[in-house]
Amino acid sequence: MCSKEVYAAMLGVSVDTVISWMQSGTVPSVKMGRPRVVNLAQIRTDLAKGKTIFAQGDYVDE
């Protein structure tokens, strides 16, 4: 798991961009207590399976 702030820094994008991606289901996220965090384990799994594009709605049901 990774905070939105750390994920934004890793990718060189704004925190607002990461929040938008999380809200639109572009990146997987989970709620841990109050904050929502990026699910890096899911991203790694998807990359290992050959996923190369992360599109809006990919993770809407999570």
C-alpha positions as CSV (number, residue, x, y, z in Angstrom):
1,M,0.0,0.0,0.0
2,C,1.2,3.5,-0.7
3,S,-0.1,6.9,0.3
4,K,-1.3,9.2,-2.5
5,E,1.4,11.6,-1.6
6,V,4.2,9.1,-2.0
7,Y,2.7,7.6,-5.2
8,A,2.5,11.1,-6.7
9,A,6.1,11.8,-5.8
10,M,7.2,8.4,-7.3
11,L,5.5,9.3,-10.6
12,G,6.3,13.0,-10.7
13,V,2.6,14.0,-10.8
14,S,0.5,16.1,-8.5
15,V,-1.4,14.6,-5.5
16,D,-4.6,16.0,-7.1
17,T,-3.8,13.9,-10.2
18,V,-3.5,10.8,-8.1
19,I,-6.7,11.6,-6.3
20,S,-8.5,11.9,-9.6
21,W,-7.1,8.6,-10.8
22,M,-8.3,6.9,-7.6
23,Q,-11.7,8.4,-7.9
24,S,-12.1,7.4,-11.5
25,G,-10.8,3.9,-11.0
26,T,-7.7,4.4,-13.1
27,V,-5.4,3.1,-10.3
28,P,-6.5,0.5,-7.7
29,S,-7.0,1.8,-4.2
30,V,-8.3,0.6,-0.9
31,K,-9.7,2.3,2.1
32,M,-7.5,1.7,5.2
33,G,-9.3,3.3,8.1
34,R,-10.0,6.9,7.1
35,P,-7.6,7.4,4.2
36,R,-7.7,5.7,0.8
37,V,-4.3,4.4,-0.4
38,V,-3.0,3.2,-3.7
39,N,-2.9,-0.6,-3.9
40,L,0.7,-1.2,-5.2
41,A,0.4,-4.9,-4.8
42,Q,-2.5,-4.9,-7.4
43,I,-0.5,-2.7,-9.8
44,R,2.5,-5.1,-9.5
45,T,0.3,-8.1,-10.1
46,D,-1.3,-6.5,-13.2
47,L,2.1,-5.4,-14.6
48,A,3.4,-9.0,-14.1
49,K,0.4,-10.2,-16.1
50,G,1.3,-7.9,-18.9
51,K,-0.9,-4.9,-18.3
52,T,0.6,-1.9,-20.0
53,I,-2.3,0.6,-20.0
54,F,-4.2,1.8,-16.9
55,A,-7.5,3.4,-18.1
56,Q,-10.3,5.2,-16.4
57,G,-12.7,2.6,-14.9
58,D,-10.3,-0.3,-14.7
59,Y,-10.7,-0.5,-10.9
60,V,-14.2,1.0,-10.4
61,D,-15.6,-2.0,-8.5
62,E,-12.8,-2.1,-5.9
